[in-house]
Amino acid sequence: MRSPALPETLTRAVIGAVLGSDIAARPAGDAIPKHLLAPHADRIMRLSERFTGDAAERLPRYLDEAGMDDSYALYYLPINAAKVATLLTIARAAGYLATGPLRVAELGCGPGGGLVGALTALDGTPLSLTGVDHSESALALAGRIISAAGGTFSSIRFNLESAVPDLRAPQDLIIIANTLNELWRGRDDTIEKRTRLVAGLAERHLAPGGVMLLLEPALIAPSRELIAVRDRLLAAGGWRILHPCTHHLPCPLAAQPDEWCHDLLSWETPAVVRQMDDIMGFNKHRLKFSSLVLTRGEPASPGDRWYVLTDPHEAKGMTDLTVCGAPGALRMILSRRSYSETNRPFRKLGKGDRFTLKLLHGPEKLYRLTPDDAVRVD
Ligand SMILES: C[S@@+](CC[C@H](N)C(=O)[O-])C[C@H]1O[C@@H](n2cnc3c(N)ncnc32)[C@H](O)[C@@H]1O
């Protein structure tokens, strides 16, 4: 998968809101002076440690710490905007969010990563953006960034653990990005509470044909908790998954304690993220995330669609992939002696790709492609 490029106006809006308009106005090729980025890099390294720490431990209100919302915006906002923009492009390709004007709300918006993702993917469509968060300073920063980018923004300061927030009008798109995993951590009813929040938002505030976008870090705990929320929502019925699942059965990975699926994204890394990476020794050359893109409605028939769970393993003239489809998780192997024109696209598949293949024989635990198999990449 590849993310749509973040428009220059949006990255400049972020840089302007954090480092000032003079720095934002510099020619595109000019590096930002390192001493201006160093304090932000310092905070991001500390924050990154917290994000990858114990998933059952409550996080402090880190965006209220001095300068943290600015640092978060400079580094994580473009990264998360690119992930959201990619998922919205997938929803659009499936026929959703096709015509405007559209109302978009992001819960746990911080400085507005998901909303900037919407501005990127839905460029040309009039958008009315709402951000919900308990951090006043993050909401104010989101307002400055979105106004500088020419967007319309309103904010709701709200504690998401207290109730389903009143979004004031039916929303065509509700985004919860990197936030579900911060809610009700370490409780017996964590999954139930998160499921109730998502279901409550859909019932009360999602417009007909609207899309709910859930995105989480590609770490084991948030990803597996998202799978648990998925399975609970589906058990209650009335949901159609647009991405990543190709079927609406219980997730086959839920029963395997160390397994989860996540997407892998290539993108045009903005210069400011590359510069921050150089200082920190990080590498955001490719982006990982777990996600669930949903709409209300009857589940679509899985047909013969598959989602690639693993990067291909190439050995002894074989392409070996684990994929997910209606029969569950399945290993598929294409050996060199079975190569044909119709199965050729199988050799190009990578983690996170979706494809169509009608099985010509029972899969059991392993499906060996034959020259007669026809693979179509979605
Ligand atoms: C990791 S940030 C995600 C920001 C943005 N969605 C993104 O993906 O870049 C998580 C956000 O959730 C907010 N948050 C966490 N717990 C919350 C709560 N109980 N009520 C409201 N907001 C909360 C934090 O303030 C923070 O802005």
The ligand as a Gaussian input file, in Angstrom:
#p B3LYP/6-31G(d) Opt

LIG

0 1
 C       -1.979000       9.088000      20.651000
 S       -2.978000      10.514000      20.672000
 C       -3.775000      10.418000      19.104000
 C       -3.968000      11.759000      18.471000
 C       -4.500000      11.673000      17.040000
 N       -5.729000      10.969000      17.000000
 C       -3.478000      11.009000      16.141000
 O       -3.688000       9.839000      15.752000
 O       -2.455000      11.620000      15.838000
 C       -4.298000      10.069000      21.769000
 C       -5.232000      11.213000      22.047000
 O       -6.309000      10.748000      22.847000
 C       -6.600000      11.722000      23.831000
 N       -7.261000      11.056000      24.970000
 C       -6.779000      10.039000      25.730000
 N       -7.664000       9.706000      26.686000
 C       -8.740000      10.526000      26.525000
 C       -9.971000      10.683000      27.214000
 N      -10.283000       9.935000      28.250000
 N      -10.825000      11.618000      26.763000
 C      -10.511000      12.412000      25.695000
 N       -9.365000      12.320000      25.019000
 C       -8.474000      11.382000      25.418000
 C       -5.232000      12.289000      24.185000
 O       -5.339000      13.562000      24.784000
 C       -4.574000      12.345000      22.817000
 O       -4.859000      13.544000      22.167000

